[in-house]
Amino acid sequence: MKTLKLGFPKGSLQESTLELFKKAGIKINATDRSYFPSCDDAELEIMMVRSQEMAKYVEDGVFDAGLTGFDWICESGARVTEVCELIYAKSGFRPVRWVLAVPNDSKIKSLKDLNGKRVATELQNYVRKYFAKNKVKATVEFSWGATEAKAGRFVDAIVELTETGSSLRANNLRIVEDVLTSTTRFIANAAALKDPWKREKIENMAILLKGALAAEGMVGIKMNVSEKNLSKVTAVLPALKKPTISHLSVAGWVALEVIMEEKVVKKIIPALKRAGAEGIIEYPLNKVIY
């Protein structure tokens, strides 16, 4: 049987990626101690590695495809093909940012103020290139962890990953500027994409994963409406939402179905009821394929 070797991110992205795959219809069972999770798709051979290593392993053919952050693709310099962008992170469905940060009482106000200074970061290669591009001569050293604690003690500034900025504020740091915005990418190598079977498998997975993300925060609404009330009911729906309308076996009645954001449903349903809708059903969505 043919198999696709898939690199799965271990670490901060692990749980959110497992949930995404589950909604896409691919159930992966992983434990903290195992690097070889089981999967209900026998055509997938999965191994878990850290996102920092993923792009190089995909480039070298250890994996046919994998998921990692755009930041680690840039950092590694690996030559891989981005199959699709998947906007999610460990704490929400938003891009993450690598930011230049300094202590609140630092005299550093801009990137240019870093000339002759020391900077710690895990994104060492990219930051060096970023500084060179902006003609800043600073010493960039690799940080093995606890990067936020080093600012103002061991180094003058740090470039650190943040989603909300709360950890930086808790450590009395302020952001000077954004260095890189990153999202998760589904990547593959050239050899895998030249293989017709593997290419189709990768493309199918991309469709399902994007569909699962598109369904986040969305729900389906079904209802029955008499034709005399149809215009009033459709007027309640958001302007950009065009419902599917089909005739029922009962004369003068139609079934109406629409997809909308879950956060607006609590306002919409009472208004739909007052406009004449009956038998209103709200249901969750796993995938929305555009």
PyMOL commands that set and color helices and strands:
alter all, ss='L'
color gray80, all
select helices_A, chain A and resi 14-23+51-59+70-76+111-114+124-133+147-150+166-170+190-194+196-214+227-236+262-275
alter helices_A, ss='H'
color red, helices_A
select strands_A, chain A and resi 4-10+28-29+38-39+44-50+65-69+81-86+96-103+118-121+139-142+157-162+173-182+184-188+218-226+244-247+253-261+278-284
alter strands_A, ss='S'
color yellow, strands_A
deselect
rebuild
show_as cartoon
